[in-house]
Amino acid sequence: MSLMPSDTSLPASSRSRRVAARGGARVAPKGQQTRASILEAALPLAAQMGLEGLSIGALAEVTGMSKSGVFAHFGSREELQISVIREYHQRFEQEVFFAAIRAPRGLPRLVSMFDRWIKRVSEEIDSGCIYISGATEFDDRPGPVRDALAGMVRAWHDALRKAIELARQEGHLRADTDPAQMAFEVHGLVLALHHDARFLRSAGAVERARRGFEHVLERQVATTAPPWR
């Protein structure tokens, strides 16, 4: 199972550029390695400078490549930005979602998802979260980059709501639990954590977010739920 939207969820213009950039054939292993190296360098740049601060020229300088060499792997700055979003999302999947679904379905899995999410956000306090910074950059800027970013975030939110729904079906959460409302409140805790820890440099923000999650669960957990603390 993957949170990643299929290519059909991307704008046609972006899909056509991807096909054109690949020449309709599979990329050679060396080309894949070079592209992966460029994305490895692009991720911290995008986190620190924002997706709009990411450019072919900046990446060429960091990687020691020519601008034409970097351009050949993406075809445009827009495709570079979308590729960075996609790479960020794939890593988020591996660290948060796929790791969490190893836990038993229901409340244990939901708690694991939140714990891993909080861990990742706390590790990104200094570097920044592309989901959050990207939303600020592209909230009122329609286009392929915004569409790709929004698609990734929606995929994660859908997975979170599904985990809540499964916990309700397992009898771990109350029957009247509203998955959309609960997911909204949990996401709000993560946004507050990122704001207070990164912008205000508030000590203890991570623990406050964890306590907030416990408070959300206390209102929704069923009497038949397994131990979760």
C-alpha positions in Angstrom: 0.0 0.0 0.0 1.3 3.5 -0.8 0.1 6.9 0.2 1.7 8.2 -3.1 -0.9 9.5 -5.6 -0.4 7.9 -9.0 1.0 9.9 -11.9 -2.6 10.4 -13.1 -3.2 12.6 -10.1 -0.6 15.1 -11.5 -1.4 17.7 -14.1 -1.1 16.5 -17.7 1.6 19.1 -18.4 3.8 17.6 -15.6 3.2 14.0 -16.8 4.1 14.9 -20.3 7.3 16.6 -19.2 8.3 13.5 -17.2 7.8 11.3 -20.3 9.7 13.8 -22.4 12.6 14.0 -19.9 12.9 10.2 -19.9 12.7 10.0 -23.6 10.1 7.3 -23.3 12.7 4.8 -22.1 14.0 3.7 -18.7 16.7 5.9 -17.2 20.1 4.2 -17.1 21.4 3.2 -13.7 24.0 6.0 -13.7 21.4 8.5 -14.6 19.2 7.3 -11.7 22.1 7.6 -9.3 22.9 11.1 -10.5 19.3 12.1 -10.2 19.1 10.7 -6.7 22.2 12.6 -5.7 20.7 15.8 -7.0 17.5 15.2 -5.0 19.6 14.4 -1.9 21.2 17.8 -2.2 17.9 19.5 -3.1 15.9 18.3 0.0 17.8 20.3 2.6 17.9 23.3 0.3 14.2 23.2 -0.2 13.6 22.8 3.6 15.8 25.8 4.4 15.1 28.1 1.5 11.6 26.9 0.5 10.6 25.3 -2.8 10.6 28.8 -4.4 14.2 29.2 -3.3 15.2 26.0 -5.1 16.8 26.6 -8.5 18.8 24.8 -11.1 21.6 27.2 -10.5 21.7 26.7 -6.8 21.7 22.9 -7.2 24.5 23.1 -9.8 26.6 25.0 -7.4 26.0 22.6 -4.5 26.5 19.4 -6.5 29.4 20.7 -8.6 27.5 20.0 -11.8 26.8 22.3 -14.7 23.4 23.9 -15.0 22.8 22.0 -18.2 23.7 18.8 -16.4 21.1 19.4 -13.6 18.5 20.6 -16.1 18.9 17.4 -18.2 17.6 15.3 -15.3 14.4 17.4 -14.7 13.7 19.5 -17.8 12.4 22.5 -15.8 12.5 24.2 -12.4 8.8 23.2 -11.9 9.6 19.5 -12.5 12.5 19.8 -10.1 10.2 21.2 -7.4 7.6 18.4 -8.0 10.4 15.8 -7.8 11.6 17.2 -4.5 8.0 17.1 -3.1 7.7 13.5 -4.3 11.0 12.4 -2.8 10.1 14.1 0.5 6.8 12.3 0.6 8.4 8.9 -0.2 10.7 9.3 2.8 7.8 10.4 5.0 5.9 7.3 4.0 8.8 5.0 4.9 9.6 6.7 8.3 6.0 7.3 9.4 3.4 5.3 7.6 5.0 2.0 6.6 6.9 1.8 9.9 3.6 2.3 11.8 1.5 -0.2 10.0 3.7 -3.0 11.4 1.8 -2.4 14.6 -1.5 -4.2 15.2 -4.4 -2.4 13.5 -6.5 -0.2 15.7 -5.3 1.9 18.5 -1.7 0.5 18.6 -1.2 1.5 15.0 -2.8 4.9 15.4 -0.5 5.7 18.4 2.5 4.5 16.5 1.6 6.8 13.5 1.4 9.8 15.8 4.6 8.9 17.7 6.6 8.5 14.5 5.0 11.7 13.0 6.0 13.7 16.1 9.5 12.2 16.0 10.0 13.3 12.4 8.7 16.8 13.1 10.9 17.2 16.1 13.9 16.2 13.9 12.9 18.8 11.3 12.7 21.7 13.8 16.0 23.1 12.5 15.7 22.1 8.9 12.0 22.8 8.3 9.1 20.7 7.0 8.4 20.9 3.3 4.7 20.1 3.8 4.3 23.1 6.1 6.6 25.6 4.5 5.3 24.5 1.0 1.7 25.1 2.1 2.7 28.7 3.1 4.4 29.3 -0.2 1.7 27.8 -2.4 -1.5 28.3 -0.5 -2.7 30.9 -3.0 -0.6 30.0 -6.0 -2.4 27.5 -8.3 -0.4 25.3 -10.6 1.3 21.9 -10.9 3.6 22.4 -7.9 0.7 23.3 -5.6 -1.3 20.4 -7.0 1.5 17.9 -6.3 2.1 19.2 -2.8 -1.6 19.2 -1.9 -2.0 15.7 -3.3 0.7 14.4 -1.1 -0.6 16.1 2.0 -4.2 14.8 1.3 -2.8 11.3 0.9 -1.3 11.4 4.3 -4.5 12.9 5.9 -6.5 10.2 4.2 -4.2 7.5 5.7 -4.6 9.1 9.2 -8.4 9.2 8.9 -8.4 5.6 7.8 -6.3 4.6 10.8 -8.8 6.4 13.1 -11.7 4.6 11.3 -10.0 1.2 11.7 -9.5 1.9 15.4 -13.2 2.7 15.7 -14.1 -0.5 13.8 -11.8 -2.5 16.2 -13.8 -1.2 19.1 -10.8 0.8 20.4 -12.4 4.2 19.9 -16.0 5.1 20.7 -18.6 4.3 18.1 -19.5 8.0 17.8 -15.9 9.1 17.0 -15.7 11.3 14.0 -12.5 10.4 12.1 -12.3 13.6 10.2 -12.7 15.7 13.3 -10.1 13.7 15.2 -7.6 13.8 12.4 -8.2 17.6 12.2 -7.4 18.0 15.9 -4.3 15.7 15.7 -3.0 17.7 12.7 -3.5 20.9 14.6 -1.2 19.6 17.4 1.5 19.0 14.8 1.1 22.4 13.3 1.3 24.0 16.8 4.4 22.0 17.6 6.1 23.1 14.4 5.2 26.8 15.0 6.2 26.9 18.7 9.3 24.8 18.4 10.7 26.3 15.1 9.4 29.9 15.2 9.2 30.6 18.9 11.9 28.2 20.0 9.6 27.2 22.9 11.0 24.5 25.2 8.8 21.6 25.9 6.7 21.9 22.7 7.2 18.2 21.8 5.9 17.1 25.2 3.0 19.5 25.0 2.0 18.0 21.6 2.2 14.5 23.1 0.0 15.5 26.0 -2.4 17.1 23.6 -2.7 13.8 21.7 -3.3 11.9 25.0 -6.1 14.4 25.7 -7.7 13.7 22.3 -7.5 10.0 22.9 -8.9 10.2 26.4 -12.1 11.8 25.0 -12.5 9.1 22.3 -11.0 5.9 23.6 -13.5 3.1 24.3 -13.6 1.1 27.5 -12.6 -2.1 25.5 -9.4 -0.5 24.1 -6.0 -2.1 24.8 -3.5 -0.1 27.0 -2.1 2.7 25.0 0.1 4.6 27.4 
